[in-house]
Amino acid sequence: MTIETTTAGILLLIAIMTFVTLATRFGGAFVMSFVKINPRIESFINTMASSVLIAIIVPMAFDSGWHRRCRYCALSELNART
């Protein structure tokens, strides 16, 4: 399937990506409404949030200069303490 890169095609792609994003976000909240949150699941959710943040920060830190690396390390440390 191909979509032309005209204005209408680009708007269609944006609409599709918006729908998929909203479906995954609302779908995740819907599925989690059926899960009983115990300490083990809560620990998993907290750990997953930190690992996603690190997965985003580390590549940016290695692609940038030293001053930005220091800032990202400080942000990571603050996240680990909260």
N, C-alpha and C positions, 0 to 999 in steps of 0.2 A: 504494500500500500504506500502510495506517495501522496504528499500534499504539496501543492504549489506554494512557492514562497511569495505569494501576493499578499496584500493586506488582509483579505478574507482568510487565506490559508494560515497566516500567522495568528490571527484572532481565534481561529478554530483550534490551533495547537495550544494556545494559552487557555482556552476554555476546557479542553481535554485535560491538561495538566492540573488546572484548578479543581476539576471534578475528581480526579484521581487522588489529589492531596487531601481534599475534604473527606472523601470516602474512607481513606486509610485512617485519618485522625478520628472521625466519628465512629468508624468501625472498631478501632482499638478501644475507645471509651465504652462502646456498647458491649464488646466482649468482656472487658474488665469489670463491667457491672455485675456479671455473673460469677466472678471469682471472689472467694472470701480472702481478704487480705490478712495473712498471718505474718508473724515476724520474718519468716524465711522469704516470703514473696516481697515484703517491704524492703528487705535487705537487697534482694535482686534488683528491684526497681531503682533504688538509690545507687547501687553500683553501676547499673546500666547507664544512668544519666551521666555519671562521671566518666565512664569509658567513651561515651559518644562525644562528650566535650573534649576529651584528650585526643580522640581521633580527628577532630576538627582543628584543634590548636597545633598539634605537632607538625603536620605538613606546612602550615603557614609559618611556623617558627623556623623551619629549615630552609624555606624559600625567601626569607627576609634577612635583614641585617641584624647585627648583635644587639642593638638597642631594642628592637622588637622582640628578639628572643628573650631578653631579660623581662620584658613586660609580660610575655606569654607565660613564662615560668612563674612569675608573681601571681598571675591570674589563676594558674593551675594550683598553686599552693593555697590561695584563698579558697578555691572551690573544695579542695581536700579537707580544709578545716571546718567547713560549714556542713 
